[in-house]
Amino acid sequence: MTSQIALMAAFTDCCVARRLPFPFVPFPFLAGVVVQQIIPTQLDRFYLFIVNNSAANRIFVGFDYEPNVNNGVLLEVNLGFYEPWIVPTNGIFVAAAGAATPGLAIVA
């Protein structure tokens, strides 16, 4: 039992130490009906959180492709979000069901 606790503590310390030097950077964006790239490819990305701040329009997210209603991660209205367990390092593209749809991406 003690060895499991020590192993868990070492793993936790390792992960916390790994993340401390990296800032969490917010990228507010306005998605529209035209696809746009909001974040370029980043190979050392270890955290990603994207949220839809709109009360009216959906946001579609694509990773190295242009999303639309048929292919993309769908973020519903009123704080629909995407926070993957395995973080994609691809470029992030967004489109929306309407013009000037506010969203926020946080990366580290």
C-alpha positions in Angstrom: 0.0 0.0 0.0 2.8 2.4 0.9 4.5 1.9 -2.4 1.3 2.7 -4.3 0.9 6.0 -2.4 4.6 6.9 -3.0 4.2 6.1 -6.7 1.0 8.3 -6.9 2.8 11.1 -5.1 5.8 10.9 -7.5 3.5 10.9 -10.5 1.5 13.9 -9.2 4.6 15.9 -8.5 6.0 15.1 -11.9 2.8 16.2 -13.7 2.5 19.4 -11.6 6.1 20.3 -12.2 5.7 19.7 -15.9 2.8 22.1 -16.1 4.0 24.9 -13.9 6.3 26.7 -16.3 3.7 26.8 -19.1 1.1 29.6 -19.1 -2.5 29.0 -19.9 -3.2 31.4 -22.8 -6.7 32.5 -23.7 -7.6 33.1 -27.3 -11.0 34.8 -27.6 -12.4 34.5 -31.2 -15.5 35.3 -33.3 -16.5 32.5 -35.5 -18.5 33.1 -38.6 -19.9 31.2 -41.5 -16.5 31.4 -43.2 -14.0 28.9 -41.8 -11.0 30.4 -40.0 -7.9 29.1 -38.3 -7.8 30.3 -34.7 -4.7 28.4 -33.5 -1.8 27.0 -35.6 -0.2 23.6 -35.2 1.6 23.3 -31.9 3.5 20.1 -31.2 4.1 20.8 -27.5 0.5 21.6 -26.6 -0.6 19.7 -23.5 -3.9 21.4 -22.7 -6.9 22.5 -24.8 -10.3 23.9 -23.8 -12.7 25.5 -26.3 -16.1 26.9 -25.3 -19.0 28.5 -27.2 -20.1 31.7 -25.5 -23.0 32.3 -27.8 -26.6 32.1 -26.8 -27.8 31.7 -30.4 -25.3 29.9 -32.7 -23.5 26.6 -32.7 -19.7 26.4 -33.3 -18.1 23.7 -35.4 -14.4 22.8 -34.7 -12.0 21.0 -37.0 -8.4 19.8 -36.4 -6.4 20.4 -39.6 -9.6 20.4 -41.7 -12.4 22.9 -42.4 -15.4 22.0 -40.3 -19.0 22.3 -41.3 -22.4 20.9 -40.1 -21.5 17.4 -41.4 -17.9 17.0 -40.1 -16.7 18.7 -37.0 -16.8 18.8 -33.3 -20.1 20.5 -32.4 -20.2 23.1 -29.6 -23.8 23.7 -28.7 -25.1 27.1 -27.6 -24.9 28.4 -24.0 -21.4 27.2 -23.1 -21.0 24.0 -25.1 -17.4 23.0 -24.6 -14.7 20.7 -25.7 -11.9 19.6 -23.4 -10.1 16.5 -24.8 -8.3 13.9 -22.6 -5.7 13.4 -25.4 -4.8 16.9 -26.7 -4.7 17.3 -30.5 -1.6 19.2 -31.7 -3.1 20.0 -35.1 -4.2 23.4 -36.3 -7.6 24.4 -35.0 -10.3 25.7 -37.4 -13.7 27.0 -36.5 -16.9 27.9 -38.3 -20.3 28.9 -36.9 -24.0 28.6 -37.8 -24.2 32.4 -37.9 -22.0 35.5 -38.0 -20.0 36.9 -35.1 -20.4 33.9 -32.8 -18.1 34.5 -29.7 -16.0 31.7 -28.4 -12.9 31.1 -26.3 -10.0 28.7 -26.7 -7.5 28.2 -23.8 -4.3 26.4 -24.6 -1.1 25.6 -22.8 
